[in-house]
């Protein structure tokens, strides 16, 4: 008992700033390392592969400013372009990058608390709260979310430091740091602009004069922060593609609001505690009712304490309220039509809520004055609350990690690399899509070949000659053949030398397709064409459906070599092909076409 009292007595002594800095740095490094180890359990998601392939096109402004759905995110495109050029398809490099940014964000939050409240163990408590919160954990695991949100955390916290600089008289540093932080943050994630609400709340918290005097002193800083907002808004207005959404009806919006406000409430007790197993990488929460109720009780205690003992902290709770409400409205407007209520509890959209929530919790809790008879028990009560919160966060992390680890893309790409290394650079591949558990129907391009080109792995794609190999759903190379669904009907020409369909000069020829199946089907078709030519030629192939719609088949990367050979085309856009159209543009073309087959590649052995 005497030892406990001695420990409590030492905790009552204000720690030295140097000690607090060391503890903050230790928390940052340890937690970033733990999250990095959890992230290594997963691997690439469909969005990551799309963005890497797009990033391999380079750093030109037009590439960086290409819209992402209804987003403009040059920061995200820059980071993916860097990964594509420096370490293509290297998951561990991306984990190290995320761990570094996470450590920086945690350290910045801890140092912000040190500047706000000085020598107090609440600095450590707040740093732990921010470091452990499951609000930002799923977006650390998913690379595409991390590329959005981690810079938003880092530069959002730098903005808050700049806000304190302005309030403390370091105006040049504030003007240099604040607007730049806002611009970079917006370039990575438009929604990160909500940190400006927290900056306003923080400025109101630290003000030491009347509102009128504060406004006169602060307006130059506010005007400077408005510049990057206007600049980004101009870029978005001229190049963006905003969603044509609408808000759901009152009943549906009320349901979405309940789900949205459950996010910060659950986070107060380390929630959500549980996650949807349907799509683990999205970080879709399924908090039990008890987590929301306990979180609501904690919120009531903290807000009531702030109201009684330090009403300045209510500004931070106001920023939490604004953040939650705006996020609810944005997600409801832009995503409800397609995804329903799913994205309301998608933690990608809630990650940087952890910043104002941490500030609100710490500044409220430290202000609560306990009755005199309970003062001696206060440190024990705080420690018990911290242990309970940590336990909830661990439950959330462990349950997420168990789902996050079920990602087959790591094994798939490891197998593909090993198979292609074994086969050598001359291997010829069908241009097939990746399996459905690696990519999704929302992928911009689900084919494997762009990913392989981005990595620099040598291979040939549907080149003339031998039948290409097929990469199966496990990543293994399999011998394959074209399962023929239809065959071109060539007219009799009486040409004894050619024996097939002779093509000379610049011509366009349309041939009907005779289906080998009872019913014509729609698919992303491939074609195989046997030919003879005395010199290299090029031929454009198009599929035509019954209504006359024309679908061009991708051209082979190489010209048709001279001699007797076979060329391969595909895959086309999805169509029900009833005819094939052949087109030449070189007047020197001399070509004899043999059989023209349309079908799908399948494993043959």
C-alpha positions in Angstrom: 0.0 0.0 0.0 2.9 2.3 0.9 4.4 1.6 -2.6 1.2 2.5 -4.4 1.0 5.7 -2.4 4.6 6.5 -3.3 3.9 5.9 -7.0 0.8 8.1 -6.9 2.8 10.8 -5.1 5.4 10.7 -7.9 2.7 10.9 -10.5 1.4 14.1 -8.8 4.7 15.8 -9.5 4.7 17.6 -12.8 7.2 15.9 -15.1 10.0 17.7 -16.9 9.3 18.7 -20.5 12.4 16.7 -21.6 10.9 13.6 -20.0 7.5 14.2 -21.7 9.2 14.6 -25.1 11.0 11.3 -24.7 7.8 9.5 -23.6 5.9 11.0 -26.5 8.6 9.9 -29.0 8.7 6.4 -27.5 4.9 6.1 -27.8 5.1 7.3 -31.4 7.8 4.8 -32.4 6.3 1.8 -30.6 2.7 2.3 -31.8 3.9 3.0 -35.4 5.9 -0.2 -35.3 2.9 -2.2 -34.0 0.6 -0.8 -36.7 3.3 -1.6 -39.3 3.5 -5.2 -38.2 -0.3 -5.5 -38.4 -0.3 -3.9 -41.9 2.2 -6.5 -43.1 -0.5 -9.1 -42.5 -2.4 -7.7 -45.5 -1.5 -6.7 -49.0 -2.6 -4.9 -52.1 -6.2 -4.0 -52.7 -7.8 -3.3 -56.0 -7.5 0.5 -55.7 -3.8 0.2 -54.9 -3.2 -1.7 -58.1 -5.1 0.8 -60.2 -3.3 3.7 -58.7 0.1 2.1 -59.0 -0.5 1.4 -62.7 -1.7 4.9 -63.2 1.3 6.2 -61.2 3.7 4.5 -63.5 2.8 7.0 -66.2 4.9 9.6 -64.4 4.7 12.9 -62.6 3.4 15.2 -65.3 0.8 17.8 -64.0 -1.9 16.4 -66.3 -1.3 12.9 -64.7 -1.3 14.2 -61.2 -4.5 16.3 -61.7 -6.4 13.5 -63.4 -9.6 13.0 -61.3 -10.1 10.0 -59.0 -13.9 9.3 -59.2 -15.2 12.6 -57.7 -11.9 13.5 -56.1 -8.9 15.6 -57.2 -5.9 14.2 -55.3 -2.5 15.1 -56.8 -0.9 14.2 -53.5 -2.2 10.7 -53.7 -1.1 10.4 -57.3 2.3 11.7 -56.5 2.8 9.2 -53.7 1.7 6.2 -55.9 3.8 7.4 -58.8 6.8 7.4 -56.4 6.0 3.9 -55.3 5.6 2.8 -58.9 9.0 4.2 -59.9 11.1 3.5 -56.8 9.7 0.2 -55.4 7.0 -1.2 -57.7 4.8 -3.7 -56.0 6.9 -3.7 -52.8 4.4 -3.8 -50.0 7.0 -3.5 -47.2 8.2 -0.2 -48.6 4.7 1.2 -48.3 4.4 -0.1 -44.8 7.7 1.6 -43.8 6.4 4.9 -45.3 3.1 4.7 -43.4 4.9 3.8 -40.2 7.1 6.9 -40.6 4.2 9.2 -41.1 2.2 7.6 -38.3 5.2 8.2 -35.9 5.4 11.8 -37.0 1.7 12.4 -36.5 1.7 10.9 -33.0 4.8 12.9 -32.1 3.2 16.1 -33.4 0.0 15.5 -31.4 2.0 14.9 -28.2 4.1 18.0 -28.7 0.9 20.0 -29.5 -0.5 18.9 -26.1 2.8 19.8 -24.4 2.5 23.3 -25.9 -1.1 23.6 -24.8 -1.0 22.3 -21.2 2.6 22.3 -20.3 4.2 19.9 -17.7 1.4 17.4 -17.1 0.9 13.7 -17.4 -2.1 14.5 -19.5 0.3 15.0 -22.4 1.2 11.3 -22.2 -2.5 10.3 -21.7 -3.6 12.3 -24.7 -0.7 10.9 -26.8 -1.7 7.4 -25.9 -5.4 8.1 -26.7 -4.5 9.4 -30.1 -2.0 6.7 -30.9 -4.3 3.8 -29.9 -7.6 5.0 -31.3 -9.1 2.6 -33.8 -10.5 5.6 -35.7 -7.3 5.9 -37.8 -6.1 2.3 -37.6 -8.0 0.9 -40.7 -6.9 3.8 -42.9 -3.3 3.0 -41.9 -3.8 -0.7 -43.0 -5.3 0.1 -46.4 -2.6 1.9 -48.5 -5.1 3.9 -50.6 -6.7 5.2 -47.4 -3.3 5.8 -45.8 -2.1 7.9 -48.7 -5.2 10.1 -48.2 -5.3 10.2 -44.5 -1.8 10.0 -43.0 -0.7 13.3 -44.8 -4.0 14.8 -43.6 -3.0 13.9 -40.0 0.6 15.2 -40.3 -0.2 18.4 -42.1 -3.4 19.0 -40.2 -1.3 18.9 -36.9 1.3 21.2 -38.4 -1.6 23.6 -39.1 -2.6 23.4 -35.4 1.1 24.1 -34.4 1.1 27.1 -36.7 -2.2 28.3 -35.1 -0.5 28.2 -31.7 2.5 30.0 -33.2 0.3 32.8 -34.4 -1.4 33.1 -31.0 2.0 33.2 -29.2 3.4 35.9 -31.5 5.5 33.7 -33.9 3.6 35.1 -36.9 6.2 34.6 -39.6 6.5 31.0 -38.8 2.7 30.6 -38.7 2.3 32.3 -42.1 5.0 30.1 -43.6 3.7 26.9 -42.1 -0.1 27.2 -41.9 -1.1 27.9 -45.5 1.4 25.4 -46.9 0.1 22.7 -44.6 -3.5 23.3 -45.6 -2.6 23.1 -49.3 -0.7 19.9 -49.1 -3.4 18.3 -46.9 -6.1 19.3 -49.4 -4.0 17.9 -52.3 -4.0 14.5 -50.5 -7.6 14.5 -49.3 -10.2 17.3 -49.9 -12.1 16.4 -46.7 -9.1 17.2 -44.6 -10.1 20.8 -45.0 -12.3 20.2 -41.9 -9.1 20.6 -39.8 -9.7 24.4 -40.3 -12.7 24.0 -37.9 -10.4 22.5 -35.3 -7.9 25.3 -35.9 -10.6 27.9 -35.2 -11.7 26.0 -32.1 -8.1 25.8 -30.9 -7.5 29.5 -31.5 -10.7 30.3 -29.5 -9.5 27.9 -26.7 -6.1 29.8 -26.2 -7.4 33.3 -26.8 -6.7 35.7 -23.8 -8.8 38.7 -24.9 -12.3 39.6 -26.0 -13.6 38.2 -29.2 -13.4 41.5 -31.0 -9.7 42.0 -30.1 -9.0 38.4 -31.0 -10.7 38.8 -34.4 -8.6 42.0 -35.2 -5.4 40.1 -34.2 -6.3 36.9 -36.1 -7.8 38.0 -39.4 -4.5 38.2 -41.3 -3.8 34.6 -40.4 -7.3 33.6 -41.4 -6.9 35.4 -44.8 -3.6 33.6 -45.3 -5.3 30.2 -44.7 -8.0 31.1 -47.1 -5.5 31.4 -50.0 -4.8 27.6 -50.3 -8.5 26.9 -50.0 -9.3 29.2 -52.9 -6.4 27.8 -54.9 -7.5 24.2 -54.4 -11.2 25.1 -55.0 -10.2 26.7 -58.3 -8.4 23.5 -59.4 -11.4 21.4 -58.4 -13.9 23.6 -60.1 -11.9 23.5 -63.4 -10.8 19.8 -63.4 -12.9 18.0 -60.9 -15.9 15.7 -61.5 -18.2 16.1 -58.5 -20.9 13.5 -57.7 -24.4 14.0 -58.9 -25.8 12.8 -55.6 -28.7 13.8 -53.3 -29.5 13.5 -49.7 -31.7 10.6 -48.7 -35.1 11.1 -47.1 -35.6 12.2 -43.4 -36.1 8.7 -42.1 -33.0 7.3 -43.9 -31.0 10.4 -42.9 -31.9 9.9 -39.3 -30.7 6.3 -39.4 -27.5 7.4 -41.1 -27.0 10.1 -38.4 -27.3 7.5 -35.6 -24.6 5.4 -37.3 -22.4 8.4 -37.9 -22.6 9.7 -34.3 -21.9 6.2 -33.0 -18.4 6.5 -34.5 -17.0 9.2 -32.1 -19.0 7.8 -29.2 -17.6 4.3 -29.7 -14.1 5.7 -30.1 -14.3 7.2 -26.6 -14.2 3.6 -25.2 -11.7 2.2 -27.8 -14.5 1.1 -30.1 -16.0 0.0 -32.4 -14.8 -3.4 -30.9 -16.2 -5.3 -33.9 -16.0 -5.1 -37.7 -18.0 -6.3 -40.6 -16.5 -9.5 -42.1 -18.1 -8.8 -45.5 -15.4 -6.4 -46.6 -12.7 -6.2 -44.0 -10.3 -3.9 -45.9 -12.9 -1.1 -46.0 -12.9 -0.9 -42.2 -16.7 -1.1 -41.9 -17.6 -0.9 -38.2 -20.2 -3.0 -36.4 -20.2 -1.6 -32.9 -22.3 -3.4 -30.3 -24.9 -1.2 -28.6 -23.0 -1.4 -25.3 -20.0 0.3 -26.8 -22.1 3.2 -28.0 -23.9 3.5 -24.7 -20.7 3.5 -22.7 -19.2 6.0 -25.1 -22.2 8.3 -24.7 -21.8 8.1 -20.9 -18.2 9.1 -21.2 -19.1 12.0 -23.5 -21.8 13.3 -21.1 -19.3 13.2 -18.2 -16.6 15.0 -20.2 -18.9 17.7 -21.7 -20.6 18.3 -18.3 -17.2 18.6 -16.7 -16.0 21.1 -19.3 -19.3 23.1 -18.9 -18.7 23.3 -15.2 -15.0 23.8 -15.0 -13.5 25.0 -18.3 -16.0 26.0 -21.0 -13.2 26.8 -23.4 -12.9 23.1 -24.0 -16.4 23.1 -25.5 -15.0 24.7 -28.6 -13.2 21.5 -29.3 -16.4 19.5 -28.8 -18.0 21.9 -31.2 -15.4 21.0 -33.8 -16.1 17.3 -33.2 -19.8 18.0 -33.8 -19.1 19.9 -37.0 -16.8 17.3 -38.3 -19.3 14.5 -37.6 -22.2 16.4 -39.1 -20.3 17.5 -42.3 -19.0 14.0 -42.8 -22.5 12.5 -42.4 -23.9 14.9 -45.0 -21.0 14.5 -47.5 -21.1 10.7 -47.4 -24.9 10.6 -47.5 -25.0 12.9 -50.5 -22.2 11.3 -52.5 -22.3 7.6 -51.6 -25.8 6.6 -50.3 -27.3 6.0 -53.8 -24.7 3.4 -54.6 -23.6 2.0 -51.3 -26.5 2.7 -48.9 -25.4 3.1 -45.3 -22.2 1.2 -45.7 -19.9 4.2 -46.2 -21.3 6.0 -43.2 -19.4 3.5 -41.0 -16.4 3.2 -43.4 -13.5 4.4 -41.3 -11.7 5.8 -44.3 -14.0 8.8 -43.9 -13.5 9.2 -40.1 -9.7 8.9 -39.7 -8.8 12.5 -38.9 -11.7 12.9 -36.5 -9.2 11.5 -34.0 -7.4 14.9 -33.8 -10.3 17.1 -32.6 -11.7 14.2 -30.5 -8.3 13.7 -28.7 -8.1 17.5 -28.0 -11.6 17.6 -26.7 -11.2 14.6 -24.4 -7.9 15.7 -22.9 -8.7 19.4 -22.4 -12.1 18.4 -20.9 -10.8 15.7 -18.6 -7.8 17.6 -17.2 -10.2 20.5 -16.3 -12.5 18.4 -14.1 -12.0 19.3 -10.5 -12.7 16.3 -8.2 -14.3 16.7 -4.7 -11.6 17.2 -2.0 -12.3 13.8 -0.5 -11.7 12.1 -3.8 -8.6 14.0 -4.9 -6.2 11.2 -3.7 -8.1 8.6 -5.8 -8.0 10.7 -9.0 -4.8 9.3 -10.4 -6.0 5.8 -9.8 -9.3 6.5 -11.5 -7.6 8.1 -14.5 -5.3 5.1 -14.8 -8.2 2.7 -14.6 -10.0 4.6 -17.4 -6.8 4.5 -19.5 -6.5 0.8 -19.0 -10.2 0.3 -20.0 -9.8 2.4 -23.1 -6.6 0.6 -24.1 -8.3 -2.8 -23.6 -11.2 -1.7 -25.9 -8.7 -0.5 -28.5 -6.8 -3.7 -28.4 -10.0 -5.7 -28.9 -10.8 -3.5 -31.9 -7.3 -3.9 -33.4 -7.1 -7.7 -32.9 -10.5 -8.3 -34.4 -9.6 -6.1 -37.4 -6.3 -7.8 -37.8 -7.9 -11.2 -37.9 -10.0 -10.1 -40.9 -7.3 -8.0 -42.5 -4.9 -10.9 -42.8 -7.3 -12.7 -45.2 -5.9 -11.0 -48.3 -4.8 -13.4 -51.1 -3.0 -10.8 -53.2 0.4 -11.2 -51.4 0.5 -14.9 -52.2 -0.9 -14.4 -55.7 1.8 -11.9 -56.7 4.6 -13.8 -55.0 3.5 -16.9 -57.1 3.3 -14.9 -60.3 6.8 -13.5 -59.8 8.2 -16.9 -59.1 6.5 -18.5 -62.1 7.6 -15.7 -64.5 11.2 -15.8 -63.1 11.2 -19.5 -63.7 9.7 -19.3 -67.2 12.1 -16.5 -68.4 11.5 -13.3 -70.5 10.3 -15.2 -73.6 7.2 -16.5 -71.9 4.0 -15.6 -73.8 0.9 -14.8 -71.8 -2.8 -14.4 -72.5 -4.0 -10.9 -71.5 -6.3 -12.1 -68.8 -7.8 -10.4 -65.7 -6.7 -10.9 -62.2 -8.9 -13.1 -60.0 -12.0 -11.6 -58.3 -10.4 -11.9 -54.8 -7.5 -9.6 -55.9 -9.4 -7.1 -57.9 -13.0 -5.9 -58.0 -15.7 -5.0 -60.5 -15.0 -1.3 -59.7 -11.4 -1.6 -60.9 -10.4 0.8 -63.7 -8.4 -2.1 -65.4 -8.6 -5.6 -63.9 -6.0 -7.1 -66.3 -2.7 -8.5 -65.0 -0.5 -7.3 -67.8 -0.4 -3.5 -66.8 0.7 -4.5 -63.3 3.4 -6.7 -64.6 4.6 -4.0 -67.0 4.7 -1.5 -64.1 6.9 -3.9 -62.1 9.4 -4.3 -65.0 9.0 -8.1 -65.1 9.9 -9.2 -68.7 7.3 -11.2 -70.6 5.5 -11.2 -74.0 1.8 -10.5 -74.4 -0.1 -12.5 -76.9 2.9 -12.4 -79.3 2.9 -14.3 -82.6 3.9 -17.9 -82.5 3.1 -20.5 -79.9 -0.1 -20.6 -77.9 0.2 -18.2 -74.9 0.2 -19.4 -71.3 -2.6 -18.5 -68.9 -2.0 -17.2 -65.4 -4.6 -18.9 -63.3 -6.3 -17.6 -60.1 -3.5 -18.9 -57.9 -0.8 -17.1 -59.9 0.6 -20.2 -61.6 1.4 -20.5 -65.3 -0.8 -23.0 -67.1 -0.7 -24.3 -70.7 -3.9 -23.0 -72.3 -5.9 -23.1 -75.5 -8.6 -20.9 -76.9 -12.1 -22.3 -76.3 -13.8 -21.4 -79.5 -17.3 -19.9 -79.3 -17.6 -18.7 -82.8 -15.6 -18.9 -86.1 -15.5 -16.5 -89.1 -17.2 -17.6 -92.3 -14.8 -16.8 -95.1 -16.0 -16.6 -98.7 -14.6 -18.9 -101.3 -12.2 -16.9 -103.5 -10.8 -19.7 -105.7 -7.3 -18.5 -104.9 -5.3 -21.7 -105.0 -2.2 -20.1 -103.6 -3.8 -18.6 -100.5 -6.4 -21.2 -99.8 -8.0 -18.8 -97.4 -8.9 -15.1 -97.5 -6.4 -12.9 -99.4 -6.0 -9.3 -98.3 -4.0 -6.9 -100.4 -3.6 -3.1 -99.9 -5.8 -0.9 -97.8 -9.1 -2.7 -97.3 -11.9 -3.2 -94.8 -13.5 -6.7 -94.7 -16.5 -7.8 -92.5 -17.0 -11.5 -92.0 -20.0 -13.1 -90.2 -19.3 -15.3 -87.2 -20.9 -18.7 -86.9 -21.4 -19.6 -83.2 -20.3 -23.0 -82.1 -22.6 -22.8 -79.1 -26.4 -23.2 -79.1 -26.9 -19.6 -77.8 -24.8 -16.6 -78.6 -23.2 -15.2 -75.4 -21.7 -11.9 -74.3 -18.1 -11.8 -73.0 -14.8 -10.0 -73.2 -13.7 -12.0 -76.2 -10.2 -13.0 -77.5 -9.4 -13.9 -81.1 -6.9 -16.2 -82.8 -6.0 -15.6 -86.5 -3.8 -17.9 -88.6 -2.0 -16.2 -91.5 0.8 -16.1 -94.0 2.6 -12.9 -95.2 5.8 -12.4 -97.1 6.7 -9.4 -94.8 5.6 -7.7 -91.5 2.1 -6.4 -91.5 -0.4 -4.9 -89.1 -4.1 -5.6 -89.0 -6.9 -4.0 -87.0 -9.6 -6.3 -85.7 -13.1 -5.3 -84.6 -16.1 -7.2 -83.3 -19.6 -6.2 -84.4 -22.8 -7.1 -82.6 -26.3 -7.6 -84.0 -27.2 -3.9 -83.7 -24.1 -2.7 -85.5 -22.2 -1.7 -82.4 -18.4 -2.0 -83.0 -15.9 -3.0 -80.4 -12.2 -2.7 -81.3 -9.9 -5.4 -80.0 -6.6 -4.2 -78.5 -3.8 -4.2 -81.1 -0.9 -6.6 -80.4 2.2 -4.7 -79.1 4.2 -6.1 -82.0 3.7 -6.2 -85.8 2.8 -9.5 -87.4 6.1 -11.2 -88.3 6.7 -12.4 -91.9 6.0 -16.1 -92.7 3.4 -18.5 -91.5 2.1 -17.7 -88.0 -0.7 -17.1 -85.6 -1.7 -13.8 -84.0 -3.7 -13.3 -80.9 -6.1 -10.4 -79.9 -8.1 -9.5 -76.8 -9.6 -9.0 -74.6 -12.4 -6.9 -76.1 -15.0 -4.9 -74.3 -18.0 -7.1 -73.3 -20.2 -7.7 -76.4 -22.3 -10.4 -78.2 -20.2 -10.6 -81.4 -22.0 -11.6 -84.6 -19.3 -10.5 -87.1 -15.6 -9.7 -87.2 -14.3 -6.7 -89.1 -10.7 -6.7 -90.5 -9.0 -3.4 -91.4 -5.6 -2.6 -93.0 -4.1 0.8 -93.4 -0.8 0.0 -95.2 -1.1 -0.1 -99.0 1.8 -2.6 -99.1 -0.2 -5.2 -97.2 -0.1 -8.7 -98.7 -1.7 -11.2 -96.4 -3.4 -14.6 -96.5 -5.8 -15.2 -93.6 -6.6 -18.8 -92.6 -9.0 -19.6 -89.7 -10.3 -16.8 -87.5 -11.6 -18.0 -84.1 -13.3 -16.0 -81.4 -13.5 -17.4 -77.8 -12.0 -17.5 -74.3 -8.7 -18.9 -73.2 -8.9 -21.9 -70.9 -6.4 -24.2 -69.1 -5.6 -27.2 -71.3 -3.4 -29.2 -69.1 
